[in-house]
Amino acid sequence: MSFVVIGLNHATAPLDILEQVTVAPDGLDKALHDLSLRPYVSEGVVLSTCNRTEVYILAERFHGAFQDVRDFLAQISFVAPEVLNDHLYTFYDDQAIEHLFRVSAGVDSAVLGEHEILGQLKRAWEAAQNHGCVGMSLNSIFRAAVAVGKRVRTETSISRSIASVSQAAIVMAEERLESLDGKHVLLVGAGEMGSGMAKTLANHNTASITVISRTETTAADIASQIGAQVRPFDELGQALAACDVAFTSTASPGMVVEAELVAPLLDQRSADHRLGDLLILDVAMPRDVAANVGELPGVELCDLDAIGAFVAKGLESRAGEVHQVNQIITEEMQRHLREVGKQSVSPLITSFRSQVEQLRTDEMTRQANKLADLTPDQRAAVDEATRAVLNKVLHEPTMRLKDSANSLRGERLAAALRELFDLH
C-alpha cells in the first residue's frame, strides 16, 4: 500500500473554488465517515484550513484511490470532478511524507512559518483517530510530522514574525489605517481565529473592541478576557456603522456581511466625522463578506487573497530561515524512513530469531540425557551459554539488516535470509 496526499491549496486554486471544498468543523465527522467507505482507502485524515483542503490516505491501489478521493472532494463541495482536476495536486510515498512535513513546518503556507497549522494538523489527526480512520501506518507518519513542526519552531525563527493569517490581517489593518491607536475595532466571530485576534488586539491602544458571535456565551468569554464589549448578532449592522475596522472569521457556510446590509449604513457613517472609510478584513473560509461589499463607496474589503499578497511582500525577512527548515525536514525524513525500514524488517527478524531459537531448544532437549549428570545450576549455565552464543552470532546480521532497510542492499539481504531459512 502507498501513502498518498491529494488536495488543493492557496497556490493551486482560486478562492471561490477553495472555499467550496472547505470542510467545516461540524462537517468533519460526516466527511471522515464518507471517506472511510471508499473501497481503495484503508486509512485517512482530512485537513481543511483557510488555505488548503487535503486528504491523506493509505491507498490500496493508487489510481483507484485517486478517483475515490477526487470523487469524495467533488461530492462534499458540489464542484464537478473535471473542474477539481485542474487544481488538485498529488504526492505519494516519500514525496507525500515530505509534503506533510513541510505543511507541519509552516513552509507550505500562505503565511511562511505560520504557527496555527500545527494545531490544525494535530486536531485533524485526532479527529481521524476518534473516528477509527487511522491505524499504525498513518499514526506513525503524523506523529513524525508533529515532531517536525515542533522542532522547526524550537530551532528556527521562522514563526517569530507574522506567523498566522489572523496576525497578518492585524498588521495589514495597522498599515492601512497607519495605526490602530484610538480606533474602534469590531470582531465578528469568536472561534479559534477570532479568539487569537482578540488577544493580539488587546495589546494595542484601541478606543474599543466589540465582539459579535452567533454564540453569545463564547463572545462573552473572549470579551471578558480582554475587557471588550459584546453585542448580539442581530446588531451586526449597527456595529459596522460604528467601527473603523472589522475583522470577520466566522465558520458560517454562507455570507454573513452582504452589500444589502452595509449600503444603508454608509450615509450614517459619513455623517459621523469621527469615522473614515470602513476597512473590513475577511479571514474566514468560506468567505464571510460578499465581494460586492468592497465595491461600495467608502468601504475597503481585504479578503484572503489580498492578505496573502500583503504577506508575500514581507517574505524576504524570513526567507533565510527556510534553508535551515529544509535541513531539519531532510534529517527528519531520513530518521523516519530508517524507523519505518526497521519496522518493516522486524517481523522477518522476529521470525528468523524464533526459528533459530527453536533449533537451539530442540538440540538442548535432544542432548538432555548427556546432561543428566549435571546439577540444575550447571544445566542452567549450559542453557544460558548456548543462548548467549546464539545472540552474539545473530547480532551482527540483525543490525546490518536493520541498518540497510529501505535500500536495494537491504532488499537483497532480506531475500537471502528468507531463502536460506525458508522464512515467509
ABEGO torsion letter per residue (X at the ends): XBBBBBBBBAAABBAAAAAAABBBAAAAAAAAAAAAABAABABBBBBBBAABBBBBBBBABAAAAAAAAAAAAAAAAGBBAAAAAAABBBBBEAAAAAAAAAAAAGAABABBGBAAAAAAAAAAAAAAAAAGABBAAAAAAAAAAAAAAAAAAAABAAAABBABAAAAAAAAAAAAAGBABGBBBBBBEABAAAAAAAAAAAABBBABBBBBBABAAAAAAAAAAAGBBBBBAAAAAAAAAABABBBBABABABBABBAAAAAAAAAAAAABAABBBBBBBBABOBBABBAAAAABBGBBBBBAAAAAAAAAAAAAAAAAAAAAAAAAAAAAAAAAAAAAAAAAAAAAAAAAAAAAAAAAAAAAAAAAAAAAABBAAAAAAAAAAAAAAAAAAAAAAAAAAAAABGBAAAAAAAAAAAAAAGBX
